[in-house]
């Protein structure tokens, strides 16, 4: 069986400091960020769809700004995952919300660019009969899509619960999203390694900052996911990722530690650990790596220049 592809990317493409050129920090330049991001990466997780449902024309623009091989995971809108609550009681999505979210997916699906629809459930979504029915509803809502499920409460992983959870995901042909994050309290998933669908495997990295995991009144999600992995921490996941790909299951690796340019830095780290040869990173990314490690990474010497860019020696950067 041939080895399936492994794609590494980040959760969203808008935030990464010291990755984009200065002119892309201005409002008119921000629309060019996705095309710029796609010069290095072939995959991204769209997380803006959790906060608001885009119009189909917005998704059409994502397709137009990326090459044909580029793929998207799309996070489900927050009412679909029961993040929306009324008097602390989770509410079901309205028919209009369901309709509009499915309409937003249509351009990606028709272009063959939709990898998965990612349902990240909140900490209060515990292992109950009613919530297992919500998983069935999600499958019914996406009969032909790859459905990815991420849990945020420990009740799904107890000694008696996990076999039942895993069996349900297999029956639904849903992808269990494997997670790396702080192991503190109940609002997190343990690093369980499980491939529940032959269609896709997803590994998602939140960072390991236990101090900020339960932060309140954060200015942005970057305050919570403030963590820069060292390659040795990421390396522990490499055997499982390779084993899934060797078994013919495509893998997507998502960096969600979106403080500064940490997610991009760790995406380059992970790609190198997996033997992928991404193009030479922008200088701001290299500076972060050198600040962390005390020097340039060994893989930099083999990294080609990004498409359409001159050789680094020509622009005075060199390979240090």
FIMIGU-295335 format. One line per field, with one value per residue (C-alpha): residue number from 1; x, y, z; residue in three letters. Coordinates in steps of 0.5 Angstrom, whole numbers, plus 500, padded with zeros to 3 digits. Layout:
% residues N
seq <- [NUM,...]
xx <- [X,...]
yy <- [Y,...]
zz <- [Z,...]
type <- [Ala,...]
% end
This chain:
% residues 320
seq <- [1,2,3,4,5,6,7,8,9,10,11,12,13,14,15,16,17,18,19,20,21,22,23,24,25,26,27,28,29,30,31,32,33,34,35,36,37,38,39,40,41,42,43,44,45,46,47,48,49,50,51,52,53,54,55,56,57,58,59,60,61,62,63,64,65,66,67,68,69,70,71,72,73,74,75,76,77,78,79,80,81,82,83,84,85,86,87,88,89,90,91,92,93,94,95,96,97,98,99,100,101,102,103,104,105,106,107,108,109,110,111,112,113,114,115,116,117,118,119,120,121,122,123,124,125,126,127,128,129,130,131,132,133,134,135,136,137,138,139,140,141,142,143,144,145,146,147,148,149,150,151,152,153,154,155,156,157,158,159,160,161,162,163,164,165,166,167,168,169,170,171,172,173,174,175,176,177,178,179,180,181,182,183,184,185,186,187,188,189,190,191,192,193,194,195,196,197,198,199,200,201,202,203,204,205,206,207,208,209,210,211,212,213,214,215,216,217,218,219,220,221,222,223,224,225,226,227,228,229,230,231,232,233,234,235,236,237,238,239,240,241,242,243,244,245,246,247,248,249,250,251,252,253,254,255,256,257,258,259,260,261,262,263,264,265,266,267,268,269,270,271,272,273,274,275,276,277,278,279,280,281,282,283,284,285,286,287,288,289,290,291,292,293,294,295,296,297,298,299,300,301,302,303,304,305,306,307,308,309,310,311,312,313,314,315,316,317,318,319,320]
xx <- [500,503,504,499,500,502,500,502,499,496,490,488,492,491,495,502,507,514,511,508,511,510,505,500,499,495,488,488,494,491,487,494,496,492,496,502,501,500,507,509,504,499,493,490,485,479,477,474,468,467,466,461,459,462,458,459,463,468,469,470,475,479,479,481,487,490,493,489,493,491,486,482,479,473,471,464,460,459,452,453,458,454,458,452,449,442,442,448,444,447,442,441,443,437,435,438,445,445,443,448,454,452,452,459,462,459,464,470,467,465,472,475,478,475,478,474,469,472,467,471,466,466,468,461,460,460,459,452,446,444,451,452,446,449,454,449,446,453,454,447,448,454,453,458,464,469,467,472,471,475,473,475,472,475,469,470,476,475,477,470,468,474,472,465,467,472,467,462,467,468,461,460,466,468,475,478,482,488,490,497,495,496,494,491,484,478,477,482,484,489,494,490,493,487,485,478,477,481,479,483,487,488,493,492,497,495,501,503,502,498,498,494,490,484,485,479,478,483,484,485,486,493,493,491,495,502,507,513,514,521,523,524,517,514,518,514,508,512,512,504,504,508,504,498,501,504,497,495,491,492,494,493,498,495,499,494,499,498,502,506,509,509,505,508,515,513,509,516,519,514,515,522,522,517,522,518,522,518,521,526,522,521,527,522,521,528,530,525,528,535,533,530,535,541,543,539,536,540,535,535,541,537,531,529,527,520,516,518,523,530,536,537,544,541,537,543,540,545,544,547]
yy <- [500,507,512,517,524,528,536,541,547,552,554,560,564,571,572,570,576,576,572,576,582,589,591,586,588,594,593,592,588,583,580,577,573,567,567,568,563,558,559,555,551,546,546,551,550,556,558,564,560,558,566,567,564,567,568,563,568,569,561,562,567,563,558,563,565,558,553,547,542,547,544,547,544,548,549,548,555,555,554,547,545,547,553,558,558,561,562,557,552,550,551,548,551,555,552,558,557,550,552,558,554,548,554,557,550,549,552,549,542,543,545,539,543,541,536,536,539,540,540,542,541,545,543,543,538,532,524,524,520,527,529,522,524,531,527,523,529,532,526,527,534,532,526,526,530,528,529,531,531,534,533,538,534,528,524,522,518,515,507,505,511,511,504,507,513,510,505,511,515,509,507,514,514,520,523,523,529,527,533,535,540,542,536,540,539,536,541,538,531,527,525,519,516,513,513,512,513,511,517,522,523,530,532,538,542,547,548,546,553,550,557,560,554,557,564,569,575,574,579,574,566,568,569,562,558,562,557,555,548,545,540,535,536,535,529,525,525,523,515,516,520,516,510,513,515,508,505,509,514,522,526,533,536,543,548,552,555,562,567,571,567,560,556,558,556,550,548,548,544,539,539,538,532,529,529,534,540,546,552,557,561,568,572,573,566,564,569,566,559,562,566,559,554,559,558,556,549,544,543,550,548,544,549,551,558,560,560,567,569,570,566,568,570,575,578,579,574,568,561,562]
zz <- [500,498,504,504,504,510,510,516,517,522,525,520,516,518,525,524,526,523,517,513,509,513,507,509,516,513,511,504,504,509,503,500,506,504,497,501,506,500,498,504,506,502,508,513,518,517,524,523,521,528,530,524,518,511,505,499,495,501,500,493,494,498,492,487,492,493,488,486,491,497,502,507,514,516,523,525,527,534,535,531,537,542,544,544,551,553,561,561,557,550,545,538,532,528,521,518,521,519,512,511,514,509,503,506,505,498,494,497,496,489,488,491,496,503,507,513,517,524,530,536,542,548,555,558,552,556,555,555,551,549,547,543,539,537,534,530,528,526,521,518,517,513,509,504,508,512,519,524,532,537,545,550,556,560,561,553,555,562,562,561,556,551,548,547,544,539,537,536,532,527,526,524,520,523,524,532,532,536,541,544,550,557,562,567,570,566,560,556,552,553,548,545,539,535,527,527,519,513,510,514,521,524,530,533,537,542,546,553,557,563,566,561,559,563,563,563,560,555,549,544,543,543,550,551,546,548,547,543,542,542,536,541,544,537,535,540,535,529,529,530,524,520,522,520,513,512,513,507,511,509,515,517,522,525,529,534,538,535,539,535,529,534,530,523,527,529,523,519,525,524,517,518,523,518,512,508,505,505,502,506,511,511,515,521,522,522,527,532,531,532,538,541,539,539,531,524,524,520,515,512,508,504,504,497,495,495,488,485,490,489,492,499,497,492,497,502,507,506,510,517]
type <- [Unk,Unk,Unk,Unk,Unk,Unk,Unk,Unk,Unk,Unk,Unk,Unk,Unk,Unk,Unk,Unk,Unk,Unk,Unk,Unk,Unk,Unk,Unk,Unk,Unk,Unk,Unk,Unk,Unk,Unk,Unk,Unk,Unk,Unk,Unk,Unk,Unk,Unk,Unk,Unk,Unk,Unk,Unk,Unk,Unk,Unk,Unk,Unk,Unk,Unk,Unk,Unk,Unk,Unk,Unk,Unk,Unk,Unk,Unk,Unk,Unk,Unk,Unk,Unk,Unk,Unk,Unk,Unk,Unk,Unk,Unk,Unk,Unk,Unk,Unk,Unk,Unk,Unk,Unk,Unk,Unk,Unk,Unk,Unk,Unk,Unk,Unk,Unk,Unk,Unk,Unk,Unk,Unk,Unk,Unk,Unk,Unk,Unk,Unk,Unk,Unk,Unk,Unk,Unk,Unk,Unk,Unk,Unk,Unk,Unk,Unk,Unk,Unk,Unk,Unk,Unk,Unk,Unk,Unk,Unk,Unk,Unk,Unk,Unk,Unk,Unk,Unk,Unk,Unk,Unk,Unk,Unk,Unk,Unk,Unk,Unk,Unk,Unk,Unk,Unk,Unk,Unk,Unk,Unk,Unk,Unk,Unk,Unk,Unk,Unk,Unk,Unk,Unk,Unk,Unk,Unk,Unk,Unk,Unk,Unk,Unk,Unk,Unk,Unk,Unk,Unk,Unk,Unk,Unk,Unk,Unk,Unk,Unk,Unk,Unk,Unk,Unk,Unk,Unk,Unk,Unk,Unk,Unk,Unk,Unk,Unk,Unk,Unk,Unk,Unk,Unk,Unk,Unk,Unk,Unk,Unk,Unk,Unk,Unk,Unk,Unk,Unk,Unk,Unk,Unk,Unk,Unk,Unk,Unk,Unk,Unk,Unk,Unk,Unk,Unk,Unk,Unk,Unk,Unk,Unk,Unk,Unk,Unk,Unk,Unk,Unk,Unk,Unk,Unk,Unk,Unk,Unk,Unk,Unk,Unk,Unk,Unk,Unk,Unk,Unk,Unk,Unk,Unk,Unk,Unk,Unk,Unk,Unk,Unk,Unk,Unk,Unk,Unk,Unk,Unk,Unk,Unk,Unk,Unk,Unk,Unk,Unk,Unk,Unk,Unk,Unk,Unk,Unk,Unk,Unk,Unk,Unk,Unk,Unk,Unk,Unk,Unk,Unk,Unk,Unk,Unk,Unk,Unk,Unk,Unk,Unk,Unk,Unk,Unk,Unk,Unk,Unk,Unk,Unk,Unk,Unk,Unk,Unk,Unk,Unk,Unk,Unk,Unk,Unk,Unk,Unk,Unk,Unk,Unk,Unk,Unk,Unk,Unk,Unk,Unk,Unk,Unk,Unk,Unk,Unk]
% end
